Amino acid sequence: MDIERLFDASYVRVLSGEVEGQAFFEAFYERFLAASPEVAVKFRHTDMARQRAMLKKAFYHLLAFYASSHADYYLQQVAISHDRAHLDIAPALYDLWLETLIDTVRTFDEQFDDEVELAWRLVMTPGIVFMTFHYDRGTRCD
C-alpha cells in the first residue's frame, strides 16, 4: 500500500471539477460546525472564506510534516495559535476534525474505500499529534 499515492490521488479527486475544491472545503466546514456546539462557538466570528483558504494551505504543511517529520515555521505558528493560551483548541476537537474530514472525503471521493481512509488518517495524524502535543506547552514548538 503506497500511502502517499493513495492520499494524493484521493486529494486530487475531492478537489477535481471545482475551483480549488471550494465545495469540498465548504462541505467540510458545514459538517464540522454542525458536529459540535463547541466548534460552532469557536468559529462564530470567523471569516469562513479565509478559513477555507487557510485549511487548504495547512494541508500542504501537514503533508510536508508527514513526509519529513519536520514542522516548518507555518505549522509551528498554527500550533501556537491553537494552544490553550491563544485559540484554546482542545485536543479532543482534533479527533472530531479528523472524523469530519474523513466523512467529507467519503462523500467527495467516488473511489473512497478502506485503503483511502487509512491513507488520509495516516497522513493527517502526525500533524494532529504535533498540534495536540503543543496544546499545553505555550509558545515553544521546538
C-alpha positions in Angstrom: 0.0 0.0 0.0 1.5 3.3 -1.1 0.0 5.7 1.4 1.2 8.9 -0.3 0.0 7.8 -3.7 -3.4 6.8 -2.3 -3.7 10.1 -0.4 -2.5 12.2 -3.4 -4.9 10.6 -5.8 -7.8 10.9 -3.4 -7.0 14.6 -2.7 -7.0 15.3 -6.4 -10.4 13.6 -6.8 -12.0 15.5 -3.9 -10.8 18.8 -5.4 -11.5 18.0 -9.1 -14.1 19.7 -11.2 -14.3 22.7 -9.0 -12.5 26.0 -8.4 -9.8 24.9 -6.0 -12.1 22.4 -4.3 -14.3 25.1 -2.9 -17.3 22.7 -2.5 -15.1 20.2 -0.6 -13.9 22.8 2.0 -17.3 24.4 2.3 -18.9 20.9 2.9 -16.2 20.1 5.5 -16.8 23.3 7.5 -20.6 22.9 7.3 -20.2 19.5 8.8 -17.6 20.5 11.3 -19.6 23.4 12.6 -22.7 21.2 12.9 -20.8 18.4 14.7 -20.4 20.2 18.0 -21.8 23.3 19.7 -18.2 24.0 21.0 -16.9 24.1 17.4 -19.7 26.4 16.4 -18.8 28.8 19.2 -15.1 28.7 18.2 -15.9 29.8 14.7 -18.8 32.2 15.4 -16.7 35.3 14.4 -14.6 33.7 11.7 -14.3 34.8 8.1 -15.1 31.3 6.6 -13.8 32.1 3.2 -10.4 33.0 4.7 -10.7 29.9 7.0 -11.2 27.6 4.0 -8.2 29.1 2.3 -6.1 28.6 5.4 -7.2 24.9 5.7 -6.1 24.3 2.1 -2.7 25.8 2.9 -2.5 23.8 6.1 -3.0 20.6 4.1 0.3 21.2 2.3 2.1 21.8 5.5 0.6 18.7 7.1 1.7 16.7 4.1 5.2 18.1 4.4 5.2 17.2 8.1 4.1 13.7 7.3 6.8 13.3 4.7 9.7 14.9 6.6 8.8 14.7 10.3 9.8 18.3 10.4 7.5 21.1 11.5 8.1 24.1 9.4 7.6 27.7 10.6 4.0 27.8 9.4 2.9 24.6 11.3 4.7 25.8 14.4 2.8 29.1 14.3 -0.5 27.3 13.8 0.3 25.1 16.8 1.0 28.2 18.9 -2.1 30.0 17.7 -4.3 26.9 18.6 -2.8 26.2 22.0 -4.5 26.7 25.4 -3.2 30.3 25.8 -4.5 31.5 22.4 -7.4 30.0 20.5 -7.7 27.2 23.0 -8.5 24.4 20.6 -8.7 21.4 22.9 -7.1 18.1 21.8 -10.5 16.4 21.6 -11.6 18.7 18.9 -8.8 17.4 16.6 -10.4 13.9 16.8 -13.7 15.5 15.7 -11.9 17.4 13.0 -10.4 14.2 11.6 -13.7 12.3 11.7 -15.4 15.2 9.9 -12.7 15.3 7.4 -12.9 11.6 6.7 -16.7 11.8 6.3 -16.3 14.7 3.8 -13.7 12.8 1.8 -16.1 9.8 1.8 -18.7 11.9 0.2 -16.4 13.6 -2.4 -14.2 10.8 -3.4 -16.0 8.3 -5.6 -13.2 5.8 -5.1 -13.2 6.0 -1.3 -12.5 2.7 0.4 -10.8 1.4 3.5 -7.3 2.0 2.0 -8.1 5.6 1.0 -9.5 6.2 4.5 -6.4 4.7 6.1 -4.1 6.8 3.9 -5.9 10.0 4.9 -5.7 9.1 8.6 -2.0 8.2 8.4 -1.1 11.4 6.6 -3.1 13.7 8.8 -2.3 12.1 12.2 1.3 13.2 12.6 0.3 16.8 12.2 -2.6 16.4 14.6 -0.3 14.8 17.2 2.1 17.8 16.7 -0.8 20.2 17.4 -2.2 18.4 20.4 1.3 17.9 21.9 1.8 21.7 22.0 -1.6 22.5 23.4 -0.3 23.0 27.0 3.3 24.0 26.1 2.9 27.7 25.5 4.9 29.3 22.7 7.6 26.6 22.4 7.3 24.5 19.3 10.8 23.1 19.0 
